[in-house]
């Protein structure tokens, strides 16, 4: 089984910000992001389109 030093639950804007924060301190650490979206991303607000 694989192990990851960083695990983020959820794949929204907060997860993207968390990944950026991790990358600021650890460029090489593996990150596992787990999320489940019921709808395609086009249903999101315009603020998330750049992510």
PyMOL Python script that loads the backbone (N, CA, C, O; Angstrom):
from pymol import cmd

cmd.read_pdbstr("""\
ATOM      1  N   UNK A   1       0.846  -1.173   0.000  1.00  0.00           N
ATOM      2  CA  UNK A   1       0.000   0.000   0.000  1.00  0.00           C
ATOM      3  C   UNK A   1       0.894   1.240   0.000  1.00  0.00           C
ATOM      4  O   UNK A   1       1.891   1.302   0.720  1.00  0.00           O
ATOM      5  N   UNK A   2       0.530   2.203  -0.800  1.00  0.00           N
ATOM      6  CA  UNK A   2       1.290   3.451  -0.882  1.00  0.00           C
ATOM      7  C   UNK A   2       1.025   4.306   0.353  1.00  0.00           C
ATOM      8  O   UNK A   2      -0.070   4.278   0.915  1.00  0.00           O
ATOM      9  N   UNK A   3       2.016   5.050   0.761  1.00  0.00           N
ATOM     10  CA  UNK A   3       1.844   6.018   1.846  1.00  0.00           C
ATOM     11  C   UNK A   3       2.181   7.402   1.316  1.00  0.00           C
ATOM     12  O   UNK A   3       3.032   7.554   0.439  1.00  0.00           O
ATOM     13  N   UNK A   4       1.520   8.388   1.846  1.00  0.00           N
ATOM     14  CA  UNK A   4       1.692   9.769   1.413  1.00  0.00           C
ATOM     15  C   UNK A   4       1.935  10.648   2.634  1.00  0.00           C
ATOM     16  O   UNK A   4       1.257  10.491   3.649  1.00  0.00           O
ATOM     17  N   UNK A   5       2.882  11.563   2.552  1.00  0.00           N
ATOM     18  CA  UNK A   5       3.111  12.455   3.682  1.00  0.00           C
ATOM     19  C   UNK A   5       1.985  13.488   3.847  1.00  0.00           C
ATOM     20  O   UNK A   5       1.802  14.050   4.927  1.00  0.00           O
ATOM     21  N   UNK A   6       1.243  13.728   2.773  1.00  0.00           N
ATOM     22  CA  UNK A   6       0.152  14.706   2.819  1.00  0.00           C
ATOM     23  C   UNK A   6      -1.106  14.078   2.217  1.00  0.00           C
ATOM     24  O   UNK A   6      -1.068  13.513   1.124  1.00  0.00           O
ATOM     25  N   UNK A   7      -2.210  14.184   2.937  1.00  0.00           N
ATOM     26  CA  UNK A   7      -3.496  13.698   2.446  1.00  0.00           C
ATOM     27  C   UNK A   7      -4.504  14.819   2.630  1.00  0.00           C
ATOM     28  O   UNK A   7      -4.667  15.350   3.729  1.00  0.00           O
ATOM     29  N   UNK A   8      -5.179  15.173   1.544  1.00  0.00           N
ATOM     30  CA  UNK A   8      -6.192  16.224   1.570  1.00  0.00           C
ATOM     31  C   UNK A   8      -7.525  15.593   1.208  1.00  0.00           C
ATOM     32  O   UNK A   8      -7.658  14.938   0.174  1.00  0.00           O
ATOM     33  N   UNK A   9      -8.505  15.799   2.068  1.00  0.00           N
ATOM     34  CA  UNK A   9      -9.843  15.280   1.807  1.00  0.00           C
ATOM     35  C   UNK A   9     -10.681  16.422   1.250  1.00  0.00           C
ATOM     36  O   UNK A   9     -10.837  17.463   1.889  1.00  0.00           O
ATOM     37  N   UNK A  10     -11.214  16.216   0.058  1.00  0.00           N
ATOM     38  CA  UNK A  10     -11.961  17.247  -0.645  1.00  0.00           C
ATOM     39  C   UNK A  10     -11.111  17.764  -1.795  1.00  0.00           C
ATOM     40  O   UNK A  10      -9.886  17.818  -1.689  1.00  0.00           O
ATOM     41  N   UNK A  11     -11.752  18.144  -2.890  1.00  0.00           N
ATOM     42  CA  UNK A  11     -10.996  18.545  -4.072  1.00  0.00           C
ATOM     43  C   UNK A  11     -11.429  19.905  -4.600  1.00  0.00           C
ATOM     44  O   UNK A  11     -11.376  20.158  -5.803  1.00  0.00           O
ATOM     45  N   UNK A  12     -11.854  20.769  -3.704  1.00  0.00           N
ATOM     46  CA  UNK A  12     -12.323  22.083  -4.132  1.00  0.00           C
ATOM     47  C   UNK A  12     -11.246  23.151  -4.028  1.00  0.00           C
ATOM     48  O   UNK A  12     -10.051  22.855  -4.063  1.00  0.00           O
ATOM     49  N   UNK A  13     -11.685  24.389  -3.901  1.00  0.00           N
ATOM     50  CA  UNK A  13     -10.771  25.521  -3.850  1.00  0.00           C
ATOM     51  C   UNK A  13      -9.876  25.468  -2.614  1.00  0.00           C
ATOM     52  O   UNK A  13      -8.710  25.857  -2.683  1.00  0.00           O
ATOM     53  N   UNK A  14     -10.401  24.996  -1.494  1.00  0.00           N
ATOM     54  CA  UNK A  14      -9.589  24.888  -0.278  1.00  0.00           C
ATOM     55  C   UNK A  14      -8.468  23.876  -0.465  1.00  0.00           C
ATOM     56  O   UNK A  14      -7.354  24.087   0.012  1.00  0.00           O
ATOM     57  N   UNK A  15      -8.754  22.785  -1.154  1.00  0.00           N
ATOM     58  CA  UNK A  15      -7.726  21.782  -1.431  1.00  0.00           C
ATOM     59  C   UNK A  15      -6.625  22.375  -2.308  1.00  0.00           C
ATOM     60  O   UNK A  15      -5.444  22.117  -2.077  1.00  0.00           O
ATOM     61  N   UNK A  16      -6.997  23.151  -3.292  1.00  0.00           N
ATOM     62  CA  UNK A  16      -6.000  23.783  -4.164  1.00  0.00           C
ATOM     63  C   UNK A  16      -5.115  24.739  -3.365  1.00  0.00           C
ATOM     64  O   UNK A  16      -3.906  24.801  -3.589  1.00  0.00           O
ATOM     65  N   UNK A  17      -5.711  25.478  -2.438  1.00  0.00           N
ATOM     66  CA  UNK A  17      -4.937  26.381  -1.594  1.00  0.00           C
ATOM     67  C   UNK A  17      -4.015  25.600  -0.664  1.00  0.00           C
ATOM     68  O   UNK A  17      -2.883  26.014  -0.417  1.00  0.00           O
ATOM     69  N   UNK A  18      -4.497  24.472  -0.147  1.00  0.00           N
ATOM     70  CA  UNK A  18      -3.675  23.629   0.717  1.00  0.00           C
ATOM     71  C   UNK A  18      -2.480  23.075  -0.050  1.00  0.00           C
ATOM     72  O   UNK A  18      -1.365  23.060   0.470  1.00  0.00           O
ATOM     73  N   UNK A  19      -2.699  22.626  -1.268  1.00  0.00           N
ATOM     74  CA  UNK A  19      -1.602  22.123  -2.091  1.00  0.00           C
ATOM     75  C   UNK A  19      -0.569  23.216  -2.327  1.00  0.00           C
ATOM     76  O   UNK A  19       0.632  22.958  -2.239  1.00  0.00           O
ATOM     77  N   UNK A  20      -1.011  24.417  -2.620  1.00  0.00           N
ATOM     78  CA  UNK A  20      -0.074  25.518  -2.840  1.00  0.00           C
ATOM     79  C   UNK A  20       0.730  25.797  -1.576  1.00  0.00           C
ATOM     80  O   UNK A  20       1.934  26.041  -1.651  1.00  0.00           O
ATOM     81  N   UNK A  21       0.080  25.765  -0.421  1.00  0.00           N
ATOM     82  CA  UNK A  21       0.787  25.973   0.840  1.00  0.00           C
ATOM     83  C   UNK A  21       1.817  24.891   1.102  1.00  0.00           C
ATOM     84  O   UNK A  21       2.922  25.182   1.560  1.00  0.00           O
ATOM     85  N   UNK A  22       1.465  23.649   0.818  1.00  0.00           N
ATOM     86  CA  UNK A  22       2.411  22.543   0.976  1.00  0.00           C
ATOM     87  C   UNK A  22       3.590  22.735   0.029  1.00  0.00           C
ATOM     88  O   UNK A  22       4.741  22.576   0.437  1.00  0.00           O
ATOM     89  N   UNK A  23       3.322  23.071  -1.212  1.00  0.00           N
ATOM     90  CA  UNK A  23       4.382  23.254  -2.206  1.00  0.00           C
ATOM     91  C   UNK A  23       5.325  24.396  -1.841  1.00  0.00           C
ATOM     92  O   UNK A  23       6.502  24.364  -2.199  1.00  0.00           O
ATOM     93  N   UNK A  24       4.827  25.388  -1.142  1.00  0.00           N
ATOM     94  CA  UNK A  24       5.687  26.491  -0.705  1.00  0.00           C
ATOM     95  C   UNK A  24       6.766  26.005   0.259  1.00  0.00           C
ATOM     96  O   UNK A  24       7.836  26.605   0.352  1.00  0.00           O
ATOM     97  N   UNK A  25       6.482  24.908   0.981  1.00  0.00           N
ATOM     98  CA  UNK A  25       7.410  24.392   1.992  1.00  0.00           C
ATOM     99  C   UNK A  25       8.052  23.067   1.604  1.00  0.00           C
ATOM    100  O   UNK A  25       9.121  22.727   2.113  1.00  0.00           O
ATOM    101  N   UNK A  26       7.425  22.326   0.723  1.00  0.00           N
ATOM    102  CA  UNK A  26       7.923  20.990   0.358  1.00  0.00           C
ATOM    103  C   UNK A  26       7.620  20.741  -1.113  1.00  0.00           C
ATOM    104  O   UNK A  26       6.514  20.332  -1.464  1.00  0.00           O
ATOM    105  N   UNK A  27       8.605  20.988  -1.972  1.00  0.00           N
ATOM    106  CA  UNK A  27       8.395  20.860  -3.417  1.00  0.00           C
ATOM    107  C   UNK A  27       8.292  19.416  -3.884  1.00  0.00           C
ATOM    108  O   UNK A  27       7.711  19.157  -4.938  1.00  0.00           O
ATOM    109  N   UNK A  28       8.844  18.458  -3.122  1.00  0.00           N
ATOM    110  CA  UNK A  28       8.928  17.079  -3.600  1.00  0.00           C
ATOM    111  C   UNK A  28       7.958  16.117  -2.927  1.00  0.00           C
ATOM    112  O   UNK A  28       7.773  15.000  -3.409  1.00  0.00           O
ATOM    113  N   UNK A  29       7.336  16.524  -1.827  1.00  0.00           N
ATOM    114  CA  UNK A  29       6.451  15.613  -1.100  1.00  0.00           C
ATOM    115  C   UNK A  29       5.227  15.218  -1.918  1.00  0.00           C
ATOM    116  O   UNK A  29       4.611  16.055  -2.578  1.00  0.00           O
ATOM    117  N   UNK A  30       4.883  13.930  -1.864  1.00  0.00           N
ATOM    118  CA  UNK A  30       3.696  13.470  -2.597  1.00  0.00           C
ATOM    119  C   UNK A  30       2.437  13.879  -1.849  1.00  0.00           C
ATOM    120  O   UNK A  30       2.401  13.864  -0.618  1.00  0.00           O
ATOM    121  N   UNK A  31       1.410  14.244  -2.599  1.00  0.00           N
ATOM    122  CA  UNK A  31       0.141  14.681  -2.032  1.00  0.00           C
ATOM    123  C   UNK A  31      -0.970  13.821  -2.619  1.00  0.00           C
ATOM    124  O   UNK A  31      -1.080  13.673  -3.836  1.00  0.00           O
ATOM    125  N   UNK A  32      -1.786  13.259  -1.745  1.00  0.00           N
ATOM    126  CA  UNK A  32      -2.964  12.514  -2.173  1.00  0.00           C
ATOM    127  C   UNK A  32      -4.176  13.400  -1.929  1.00  0.00           C
ATOM    128  O   UNK A  32      -4.403  13.869  -0.814  1.00  0.00           O
ATOM    129  N   UNK A  33      -4.955  13.625  -2.988  1.00  0.00           N
ATOM    130  CA  UNK A  33      -6.181  14.410  -2.875  1.00  0.00           C
ATOM    131  C   UNK A  33      -7.348  13.488  -3.177  1.00  0.00           C
ATOM    132  O   UNK A  33      -7.397  12.866  -4.238  1.00  0.00           O
ATOM    133  N   UNK A  34      -8.283  13.400  -2.249  1.00  0.00           N
ATOM    134  CA  UNK A  34      -9.467  12.566  -2.447  1.00  0.00           C
ATOM    135  C   UNK A  34     -10.716  13.424  -2.454  1.00  0.00           C
ATOM    136  O   UNK A  34     -10.929  14.229  -1.548  1.00  0.00           O
ATOM    137  N   UNK A  35     -11.534  13.254  -3.466  1.00  0.00           N
ATOM    138  CA  UNK A  35     -12.764  14.031  -3.550  1.00  0.00           C
ATOM    139  C   UNK A  35     -13.802  13.304  -4.380  1.00  0.00           C
ATOM    140  O   UNK A  35     -13.479  12.437  -5.192  1.00  0.00           O
ATOM    141  N   UNK A  36     -15.021  13.662  -4.168  1.00  0.00           N
ATOM    142  CA  UNK A  36     -16.107  13.065  -4.934  1.00  0.00           C
ATOM    143  C   UNK A  36     -17.076  14.178  -5.317  1.00  0.00           C
ATOM    144  O   UNK A  36     -17.731  14.764  -4.455  1.00  0.00           O
ATOM    145  N   UNK A  37     -17.161  14.457  -6.576  1.00  0.00           N
ATOM    146  CA  UNK A  37     -18.054  15.494  -7.077  1.00  0.00           C
ATOM    147  C   UNK A  37     -19.272  14.845  -7.725  1.00  0.00           C
ATOM    148  O   UNK A  37     -19.146  13.938  -8.549  1.00  0.00           O
ATOM    149  N   UNK A  38     -20.420  15.311  -7.350  1.00  0.00           N
ATOM    150  CA  UNK A  38     -21.656  14.779  -7.929  1.00  0.00           C
ATOM    151  C   UNK A  38     -21.968  15.412  -9.290  1.00  0.00           C
ATOM    152  O   UNK A  38     -22.713  14.844 -10.090  1.00  0.00           O
ATOM    153  N   UNK A  39     -21.390  16.598  -9.546  1.00  0.00           N
ATOM    154  CA  UNK A  39     -21.678  17.327 -10.780  1.00  0.00           C
ATOM    155  C   UNK A  39     -20.376  17.751 -11.454  1.00  0.00           C
ATOM    156  O   UNK A  39     -19.363  17.920 -10.775  1.00  0.00           O
ATOM    157  N   UNK A  40     -20.384  17.925 -12.762  1.00  0.00           N
ATOM    158  CA  UNK A  40     -19.180  18.392 -13.460  1.00  0.00           C
ATOM    159  C   UNK A  40     -18.756  19.784 -12.988  1.00  0.00           C
ATOM    160  O   UNK A  40     -19.587  20.529 -12.468  1.00  0.00           O
ATOM    161  N   UNK A  41     -17.495  20.146 -13.155  1.00  0.00           N
ATOM    162  CA  UNK A  41     -16.990  21.443 -12.695  1.00  0.00           C
ATOM    163  C   UNK A  41     -17.687  22.661 -13.293  1.00  0.00           C
ATOM    164  O   UNK A  41     -17.628  23.740 -12.701  1.00  0.00           O
ATOM    165  N   UNK A  42     -18.346  22.527 -14.447  1.00  0.00           N
ATOM    166  CA  UNK A  42     -18.989  23.698 -15.045  1.00  0.00           C
ATOM    167  C   UNK A  42     -20.103  24.258 -14.183  1.00  0.00           C
ATOM    168  O   UNK A  42     -20.543  25.382 -14.425  1.00  0.00           O
ATOM    169  N   UNK A  43     -20.577  23.529 -13.192  1.00  0.00           N
ATOM    170  CA  UNK A  43     -21.614  24.010 -12.290  1.00  0.00           C
ATOM    171  C   UNK A  43     -21.054  24.930 -11.201  1.00  0.00           C
ATOM    172  O   UNK A  43     -21.824  25.530 -10.451  1.00  0.00           O
ATOM    173  N   UNK A  44     -19.731  25.049 -11.103  1.00  0.00           N
ATOM    174  CA  UNK A  44     -19.111  25.842 -10.053  1.00  0.00           C
ATOM    175  C   UNK A  44     -19.163  27.323 -10.382  1.00  0.00           C
ATOM    176  O   UNK A  44     -19.394  27.726 -11.522  1.00  0.00           O
ATOM    177  N   UNK A  45     -18.942  28.107  -9.358  1.00  0.00           N
ATOM    178  CA  UNK A  45     -18.947  29.563  -9.546  1.00  0.00           C
ATOM    179  C   UNK A  45     -17.732  29.980 -10.372  1.00  0.00           C
ATOM    180  O   UNK A  45     -16.762  29.225 -10.448  1.00  0.00           O
ATOM    181  N   UNK A  46     -17.758  31.154 -10.987  1.00  0.00           N
ATOM    182  CA  UNK A  46     -16.636  31.617 -11.812  1.00  0.00           C
ATOM    183  C   UNK A  46     -15.320  31.735 -11.035  1.00  0.00           C
ATOM    184  O   UNK A  46     -14.250  31.699 -11.641  1.00  0.00           O
ATOM    185  N   UNK A  47     -15.378  31.873  -9.711  1.00  0.00           N
ATOM    186  CA  UNK A  47     -14.145  32.000  -8.924  1.00  0.00           C
ATOM    187  C   UNK A  47     -13.264  30.773  -9.021  1.00  0.00           C
ATOM    188  O   UNK A  47     -12.044  30.875  -8.897  1.00  0.00           O
ATOM    189  N   UNK A  48     -13.869  29.609  -9.241  1.00  0.00           N
ATOM    190  CA  UNK A  48     -13.079  28.366  -9.285  1.00  0.00           C
ATOM    191  C   UNK A  48     -12.593  28.016 -10.690  1.00  0.00           C
ATOM    192  O   UNK A  48     -11.838  27.057 -10.846  1.00  0.00           O
ATOM    193  N   UNK A  49     -12.995  28.752 -11.700  1.00  0.00           N
ATOM    194  CA  UNK A  49     -12.642  28.384 -13.080  1.00  0.00           C
ATOM    195  C   UNK A  49     -11.148  28.411 -13.330  1.00  0.00           C
ATOM    196  O   UNK A  49     -10.652  27.617 -14.129  1.00  0.00           O
ATOM    197  N   UNK A  50     -10.411  29.301 -12.671  1.00  0.00           N
ATOM    198  CA  UNK A  50      -8.978  29.373 -12.862  1.00  0.00           C
ATOM    199  C   UNK A  50      -8.209  28.253 -12.187  1.00  0.00           C
ATOM    200  O   UNK A  50      -7.030  28.047 -12.475  1.00  0.00           O
ATOM    201  N   UNK A  51      -8.862  27.529 -11.293  1.00  0.00           N
ATOM    202  CA  UNK A  51      -8.180  26.436 -10.603  1.00  0.00           C
ATOM    203  C   UNK A  51      -8.326  25.182 -11.386  1.00  0.00           C
ATOM    204  O   UNK A  51      -7.822  24.137 -10.977  1.00  0.00           O
TER     205      UNK A  51
END
""", "prot")
cmd.dss("prot")
cmd.show_as("cartoon", "prot")
cmd.util.cbc("prot")
cmd.orient("prot")
